[in-house]
Amino acid sequence: MTIATVAGSTAPGLRPLRDTEAAAGPAGGPPAGTAATAVRRVTVIGTGVIGTSVALGLRRAGVDVALADRDAASLAQAELMGAGTVLGPETPPADVVVIATPPSTVPAVLRDAQRRGLGAAYTDVASTKAGIVAAARRAGCDLATYVPGHPMAGREISGPAAGRAGLFEGRPWALCPAGASPAAVALVTGLVLLCGGVPRAVAAAEHDRMVAAVSHAPHVVAAALAARFAEDGADALVLAGQGLRDTTRIAAGPPELWSDILRQNAGPVAAVLEAVAADLAAAAAALRAAEARTPGPRPAAEAGRTGASAPGAGHPAAVLAGLLSRGNLGRARIATPADPDTAPVPAAPAQAWVGRRAA
């Protein structure tokens, strides 16, 4: 991964956002003079859990929000929750239009919104980026006003009722602004800050590779494990503890949405799953070998013998210990991720992240 601190970028929204740590402005809003203060009116298209959460977060920050959705029931529920008012013919153009629809629909929705002149800048919240950007280009969308986005937060339950105003607080929010104008980047960055997110800029293909590892493949692994209990093995659940619930929590996500996400990022996800499958196959082979060579408990005399040589690299015990040790290391990194604001990173002028603290 090559992500570098932005220093002296010419794009107003892509710079170390030192002012995000300043005291809040009136009514808990952003400090005067930040990118966020330019965002006063937003239209959110799609009132699922993410779209509604974006709208609720913006309303909490004092932003006027208009809502649109083909699902009248979802739209009405989001409005009832205070997420905004329904977009109508008299609604003035927004500073930012947020497209919170399934990944495969984003290019068409973006094109329609731009042709209708719904806003000055446009972004989306889909969890894949490269394919969407390519499709938007083919569809004739104006990429100068489009800043592809992906907030790294969500819930395993769907629908507006699951929306939360604070869902994005302190969470990374990827932005892939390769073709966007500085003005569009500044507006979308301001929106992210208003929602409490931490803007990170990264190339679209790099984003897709990264989320395949940290989000998409883990969802498939969780689903595969949970599927063991769909029919056979359900009787064992009387002994299930928190570990199984934690491991399979994300498997509760909507199958239709996740099928769309996975197809949109097929190559990178397949690569991660192949690596995981290789580890699982090696573990299964080691266990079968252990089963064959160890029909019962080791004799007490052998178990207590000292000076015995350690098992070789191909020994079942070594294979299993190696995987479990790597798992310990990976889990430690997941639990305490390196802070990009302080960790040394290689310079990469073409890519950047936007931090909460000065570089």
N, C-alpha and C positions, 0 to 999 in steps of 0.2 A: 504494500500500500504506500502510495506517495502522496501525502497530504501536507501542505506547507502553510505556515502562518502567513496571512496577507499583511504586508507592510507597504504602505504607500500606493495601494491600488487606485487606479483612476475611477473605478466604479464606486459610486457613493455607498452602495449597500455592502460592498465587499472590502471591509477593512476591520481591524481590531475594534470591536464596539466597546470602547472604554466607557462610554456614557451609559451603558446598560447597567452599570453598578452604581450610578448616581442615585440620589434620592428620587423617589417617585414624584410624578407631577400631581396636579389636582385630581382628587377622587381616585387615587391609586393608579392613575394612568402613567404613561411614560414621561421621563424628564423632558422639559422643553428643549427643542433643538435636536432630538433624536430622529432617526428614520421613521420611528413609529408614529410621531406626531402628524405626519403627512397623510396617514390613513384614517379617514373619518367615516367613510362609507364603503361597505363591502357587500357583494352579492355572493351567496353560497348556493351552488347548484348541487343538489343531492343532500338529503337530510337523514342519512344513516348515522351510525354512531360517530364516525369521524367528522362528517359535515356538521352535525348538530353540536359536537364538542367544540369545533372551530367557532361556530356561531355563538355559542354560549360564552366562550372565552372572550370573544370580541365584545359582546354585549356587556360583560362584566367590566371591560376596559372603557366603556362609554361610546363604542362605535355603533353607528346605525347599520343594521344588517337586514338585507332583503333575502328571502328564501325562495327556492324553486325546486320542484320535484314532480315527476310524472305520477308518483304515488300520492294521491290526495290524502290518504289516511296518515301517511308518514309526515307529510307537509303540515297537516293540521296539528299533529301531536307536537312537532317541533315548535310551531308557533305558540301552542298552549303552554309549552315549557318556558317561554320567554326568549327563544333563540332568535327571534326577529319577526318581521312582517312579510307577508306573501308578496313576491315580485309582481308588479303590475305594469300596465302601459304608462302610468304616470311616474313610475319610479325613476329617479334621476340616475345617470351613469355612475357606476361605482369607481372608487380608486383602485380596488382590486376585486377580481372575480375569482372565486375558489371553486374548482370543479372537483366534487367529491363523489364521483360516480365510478362504477367498476372499470378496471384498467382498459379493457377492450373498447369501451365507449368514449374514452377521454378525447381522442382526436376529433371525432364527429361533434361532440358537445362543444369543444373548444372552437371549432370552425363556426358553428352556429352562433355561439356567444359573440365571437369577434365580428361576424357579419351583422349582427344586431347592434353592435356598438355598446355592449353592456358595461364596459369598463375601460380604464386606462391601462391596466396591467392584468395579466391572467396567470394563474398557477393551478396545480392539481395536487392531490394527496395520494395518488396511486403508488403502490409499492414496487413498481418496475418503471424504468426510465428510458433506456436506449430504444426499445421497440416503439414506445409511445412517441418519442421525439421524431423517429424516422417516419412513423405513420402520419404525424402532424405535418411534417414537411411535405409528404406526398399529397396530403389533403389540401395543401395550399394555405395552411394556417400562417399567420404572421408571427414568426418566431422572435421578432424583435420585442414584442410585448408579452411573450410567454416565458415564464420562469418555472420549469418543471420542479416540483417539490415532493417531499415525502417525510411527514412527521413520524419519528420512530417511537410511536406510542399507539396503543390500541387496546381493545378488550376482546375477549373471546366470545362475547355476546354481541348481537347486532341490533340495529334499529335505533331510532331517536331516543327512546326511553333509557338507553344505556349511555347516552351522552353525558359528559361531565365538563364543566367549565375549566377545571384545573387539570385536565387529562395530559396536557403538553408541558406542564410546569417542569423546567429543568431538563427536558428531554431533547436529544438531538433532532434537528429538523433539516434533512438534506435538501440542498438546492443545487440544481444542475443548469447554470445560466449561460451555457456556451454561446448561444446566439442572441441573448437578450440585451436590450439597451441598459445603460447604467440607471436610467430613470425607472425602468420596470424592476430591475434588481433591488433598487432602494425601496420601492413600494412593497414588494413581496417580503423583503427582509423586515420592514417595519411591521407587517402583519404577523410574522413569526414572533417577533418580540412582544407584541401585544398579547399573543396567546401564551406567553411565558416560555416559548421554545428557545433553543440555542441553535442559531443558524450555522450550518456547515455546508460549504460549497465543495462539490466533488464532480468529476466527469461522470456522465451518464453510465458508460460501460463499467467504470470502476464501482459506481454505486451498486449496479446490479450484481457484480461479483461479490461485493461485501454483504449485501442483504441476503444473497443465496446462502451464505455461511451462517449469518447470525439470526435469520428469520425464516426464510422459506424452507430450506432443508430441515431445520429443527421441527417445523410444523409437520412435515411428512413423517419424520421419525416418530414424533409423538402420536400421530394418527396410526402408524403401523403398530406401535405398542398397544395403544388403546383398542385397536381392532382385534387383538387377541382375545378380548373379553366380550366381543359382540355376540358370540354364541357359545362356543366351547370355552371352558375355563372360567365361566362366570361364577361358578360355585366357590372359587378361590377368593372372591371379593369380600367374603365375610372376614377374611384376615387382612384385608388391604389397609395400609396405613397412609400417612400423609405423603410419604415418598412417591407412591404411585400417583396420587392426585396431583402433586406438584409436577411430575414428569409428563403427565398427559393433559394438563389443563388447557393448553392451546389447541388440542385436538377438537375442542368443542366449537371451533370456528365454522362459519357457514360453508358447506362443501362447494356450492356453486361459485362463490366469490373466490375461494382458495384454488379451485380448479383453474379459474381464469388467471389468477396471479401466477400460478406455477407454469402454465403454458406460455405466458408472456416472458418468463425468465427461464425457459426450459434448459438451455445449455449449461449455464452456471449452476443451477440447482442439481442437474444430473451429475455434474462433476463432483459436487460435495457428497451426494448420495452414494456414488460409486466408491469414494474414499471411505465413507462410513460403512458401507457394505463389506468392503475388504477387511476392515477391522473386525466386524461382526463375524465374518466367515472364518477369520483366523482364530477368534475366540472360540467359536463353535468347534472347529477342528481340534483345538487344544483340549477342550473339554471332552470330546470323543476319545482322544488319545489318552487322557487321564482316566476316563471310564474304563478303557480297555486294559490299561496297565495297572490299575489300582482297583481290584474287585472289592476290597474291604478296607477297614482301618489299618494303618501301619502298625506293626507289632510294637509294643511298648519299648522293647530293647532298641529297635531301630530308630524309633521316634526320639529317644533320649541320647542317641549316640552323638558324640562330639567329634569335630574334625572332619565331618562329611563334606565333600566338595559341593559347591553350589551347582545347581542345574545349569546345563548349557543353554545357549540362546534359543535352540529349538525345542527345549523341554517345555511341556505344557505349563508348568509353574512359571517359567520365565516369560512365556508368551503372555500369560494372563497378568502377571505382575507388571510387565512392560506397558500393557494397555491401561491398566488401572493407575499406574504412576503417571502416564501421560494425561489421563483423565484428571488426576489431582492437580497437575500443573495448569491444565486448561481451565478447570473450575476456579482456581485461584485468580487467574487472569480475568475471568468473567465477573467474579465477585468484586474485584478491585481493579477495574480497567484503568489503563494509563490515561492520565489527563493530558489531552493534546495541548492544553495551554502551558504545560510545564515540561512535557516529555520532549527530548530532542527528536527532530524529524528531518529527513533530507529535504533540500529545497526542490521545489517543483513549480516553476512559475505558472504553468498552464492549469494547475489545480490548486485549490485552496480550501481552508476551512475558516470559518468566522468564529472567533472565540469570545468568551465572556470577559476575558481579561486581556490586558495589553501584552503583546509579545515581548 
